[in-house]
Amino acid sequence: MKPLIAAITVIMFATAANAQMKATADLAKTESTQGALQATDQTANAMSFQKVVSLSRAAERETIANTLPTLTADLVAQHVSGATELLRSGQVLDISASTGTDQNAMQQRSINVHVSYDARPVGGILSVRVELVPVFGGIGSAVRPMISREFAQAVNDFDDDFIGQTISQLSAELSAEYAAK
């Protein structure tokens, strides 16, 4: 009977030792996972304030740059028809629209388009300027364009479609450069 009791005791001791080793291994695995999570959290929170600001500014720039082509297309559709007669009579075409109005006042921009035609004895010089200007008008605010594109060329003949295409092309170049800054 002693050998039977001894065998049962050994089996119970071995089972308890296995359970304790398994619990210790599970605890070590949990602690290493928690340590890894803490390390991940520490590296995730290590982003500096300047980095966050630069990312938000880049996102704002990209948002404004993405809205410029559609805004310009609307301007062209609404205001360019009949511009040829206006320009040939010696007047200028000035149109503008605001973008970034859903953001704060400091991030609002205005796209300004100025088209003029200087008649010559044969043909004339057509000038188109598209610029992006800050809208904010507080103390110390900028009144100069942030970025601009200009086209000036001697032309014999032009029409509303040519003017609209030129404005759209300059606006696309302007938005691409603004987003890249």
ZIGIUR-V128700 format. One line per field, one symbol per residue. psi: psi as a letter, one per 30 degrees, with the letter a starting at -180 (. if undefined). A space follows every 10 residues. Layout:
BEGIN
psi = ???
END
This chain:
BEGIN
psi = eeeeeeeeee eeeeeeeeee eeeeeeeeee eeeeeeeeee eeeegfklee eeeeeeeeee eeeeeffeee eeeeeeeeff kgfeeeefgf lljjlllklg ffalffgklk jkkkklkjkl ejbajkkkkk lkkkfkhakg lkflkeklkk kkkkkeklae eeeeeeeeee eeeeeeeeef .
END
